[in-house]
């Protein structure tokens, strides 16, 4: 079976940093797109970032570009989201997700229908 477990959320002041982790079992990270999504209260789910299989190309939402960095450690079966310069509007439950790698990076890859999801971890940014 495939399992994703997100962790690392917490309470942080605006301007601070957090690193989220997603531990993955049951799939090879080389063959999957790995992504972070978030859902703020009363808002739709938003794609934040993803990293592709193969060479590991990345895509970021405009709202986090320059502040967040996604990475993966294939040997540890873990994907990370380093979040810097956090803003109150970043407050949300963050979810990790995976879908089969289509073979090439595409700008719309965050809109794909992801097959596997973690349970989410709450990030709260205070002002």
KASULSUL-V124909 format. One record per residue. N is the residue number from 1. PSI is psi in degrees with one decimal (* if undefined). OMEGA is omega in radians with two decimals (NA if undefined). D_FIRST is the distance of its C-alpha to the first C-alpha in whole Angstrom. Layout:
BEGIN
n=N psi=PSI omega=OMEGA d_first=D_FIRST
n=N psi=PSI omega=OMEGA d_first=D_FIRST
END
This chain:
BEGIN
n=1 psi=161.6 omega=-3.13 d_first=0
n=2 psi=130.0 omega=3.12 d_first=4
n=3 psi=137.4 omega=3.04 d_first=7
n=4 psi=132.0 omega=-3.13 d_first=10
n=5 psi=112.7 omega=3.14 d_first=13
n=6 psi=146.0 omega=3.11 d_first=17
n=7 psi=169.8 omega=3.05 d_first=20
n=8 psi=-4.8 omega=3.11 d_first=23
n=9 psi=168.4 omega=3.14 d_first=25
n=10 psi=-166.9 omega=3.13 d_first=28
n=11 psi=129.9 omega=-3.12 d_first=32
n=12 psi=149.7 omega=3.08 d_first=34
n=13 psi=152.7 omega=3.05 d_first=37
n=14 psi=136.8 omega=-3.08 d_first=38
n=15 psi=-11.1 omega=-3.13 d_first=38
n=16 psi=-173.4 omega=-3.06 d_first=36
n=17 psi=152.4 omega=2.98 d_first=33
n=18 psi=152.9 omega=2.99 d_first=29
n=19 psi=119.6 omega=3.07 d_first=26
n=20 psi=146.3 omega=3.09 d_first=23
n=21 psi=148.7 omega=3.05 d_first=20
n=22 psi=111.7 omega=3.11 d_first=16
n=23 psi=130.0 omega=-3.00 d_first=14
n=24 psi=137.5 omega=3.05 d_first=11
n=25 psi=153.0 omega=3.05 d_first=8
n=26 psi=-6.9 omega=3.10 d_first=5
n=27 psi=158.5 omega=3.01 d_first=8
n=28 psi=124.9 omega=-3.09 d_first=12
n=29 psi=-22.0 omega=3.12 d_first=14
n=30 psi=-25.3 omega=-3.00 d_first=17
n=31 psi=10.9 omega=-3.08 d_first=16
n=32 psi=143.5 omega=2.86 d_first=15
n=33 psi=130.1 omega=3.13 d_first=17
n=34 psi=133.5 omega=-2.99 d_first=17
n=35 psi=158.2 omega=2.97 d_first=19
n=36 psi=130.5 omega=3.03 d_first=20
n=37 psi=163.0 omega=3.06 d_first=22
n=38 psi=153.9 omega=3.10 d_first=24
n=39 psi=115.5 omega=3.07 d_first=25
n=40 psi=154.5 omega=3.13 d_first=29
n=41 psi=128.7 omega=3.12 d_first=30
n=42 psi=7.4 omega=-3.11 d_first=32
n=43 psi=159.9 omega=3.09 d_first=31
n=44 psi=157.1 omega=3.06 d_first=28
n=45 psi=139.8 omega=-3.09 d_first=25
n=46 psi=132.1 omega=3.00 d_first=26
n=47 psi=128.1 omega=-3.07 d_first=24
n=48 psi=-51.9 omega=-3.07 d_first=25
n=49 psi=157.6 omega=3.01 d_first=24
n=50 psi=159.4 omega=3.08 d_first=22
n=51 psi=133.4 omega=-3.05 d_first=22
n=52 psi=168.9 omega=2.98 d_first=21
n=53 psi=-174.5 omega=-3.14 d_first=20
n=54 psi=-119.2 omega=-3.09 d_first=22
n=55 psi=-12.4 omega=3.05 d_first=25
n=56 psi=38.9 omega=3.03 d_first=24
n=57 psi=155.3 omega=-3.02 d_first=26
n=58 psi=155.0 omega=3.05 d_first=26
n=59 psi=141.5 omega=3.14 d_first=27
n=60 psi=142.7 omega=2.95 d_first=28
n=61 psi=146.6 omega=-3.14 d_first=30
n=62 psi=-31.6 omega=-3.08 d_first=34
n=63 psi=-19.3 omega=-3.10 d_first=34
n=64 psi=-4.3 omega=-3.09 d_first=32
n=65 psi=132.1 omega=-3.11 d_first=33
n=66 psi=-12.4 omega=-3.14 d_first=35
n=67 psi=-34.5 omega=-3.09 d_first=34
n=68 psi=149.8 omega=3.08 d_first=30
n=69 psi=126.0 omega=3.07 d_first=28
n=70 psi=144.2 omega=3.10 d_first=24
n=71 psi=167.5 omega=3.10 d_first=23
n=72 psi=154.2 omega=3.04 d_first=20
n=73 psi=100.3 omega=-3.05 d_first=20
n=74 psi=-37.4 omega=-3.13 d_first=18
n=75 psi=-33.2 omega=3.13 d_first=19
n=76 psi=-0.9 omega=-3.12 d_first=17
n=77 psi=48.7 omega=-3.06 d_first=14
n=78 psi=139.6 omega=3.01 d_first=16
n=79 psi=144.7 omega=-3.06 d_first=18
n=80 psi=155.9 omega=2.95 d_first=21
n=81 psi=106.3 omega=3.06 d_first=24
n=82 psi=121.6 omega=-3.07 d_first=27
n=83 psi=115.2 omega=3.12 d_first=29
n=84 psi=163.5 omega=3.11 d_first=33
n=85 psi=48.4 omega=-3.06 d_first=36
n=86 psi=144.8 omega=-3.14 d_first=34
n=87 psi=155.3 omega=3.09 d_first=36
n=88 psi=-33.6 omega=3.13 d_first=36
n=89 psi=-7.8 omega=3.01 d_first=35
n=90 psi=-8.2 omega=3.14 d_first=31
n=91 psi=124.0 omega=-3.09 d_first=31
n=92 psi=168.2 omega=2.88 d_first=27
n=93 psi=126.4 omega=-3.12 d_first=24
n=94 psi=132.0 omega=-3.11 d_first=22
n=95 psi=140.2 omega=2.96 d_first=18
n=96 psi=152.6 omega=-3.06 d_first=16
n=97 psi=161.7 omega=-3.12 d_first=14
n=98 psi=147.1 omega=3.04 d_first=13
n=99 psi=152.5 omega=-3.14 d_first=14
n=100 psi=136.6 omega=3.12 d_first=15
n=101 psi=124.8 omega=-3.11 d_first=18
n=102 psi=-3.1 omega=3.11 d_first=21
n=103 psi=-11.9 omega=3.12 d_first=23
n=104 psi=151.7 omega=3.11 d_first=25
n=105 psi=139.6 omega=3.09 d_first=26
n=106 psi=146.7 omega=-3.11 d_first=27
n=107 psi=-26.5 omega=-3.10 d_first=29
n=108 psi=17.6 omega=-3.02 d_first=27
n=109 psi=-23.7 omega=3.08 d_first=24
n=110 psi=-13.1 omega=3.09 d_first=23
n=111 psi=-2.3 omega=3.12 d_first=24
n=112 psi=160.4 omega=3.11 d_first=21
n=113 psi=102.0 omega=-3.09 d_first=19
n=114 psi=139.9 omega=-3.00 d_first=16
n=115 psi=-33.0 omega=-3.02 d_first=12
n=116 psi=137.7 omega=-3.04 d_first=10
n=117 psi=143.0 omega=2.98 d_first=12
n=118 psi=179.1 omega=-3.02 d_first=13
n=119 psi=-15.2 omega=3.14 d_first=15
n=120 psi=151.0 omega=3.06 d_first=18
n=121 psi=135.7 omega=-3.00 d_first=21
n=122 psi=129.5 omega=3.02 d_first=25
n=123 psi=124.5 omega=3.11 d_first=28
n=124 psi=122.5 omega=-3.12 d_first=31
n=125 psi=118.2 omega=-3.12 d_first=34
n=126 psi=151.7 omega=3.10 d_first=37
n=127 psi=* omega=NA d_first=41
END
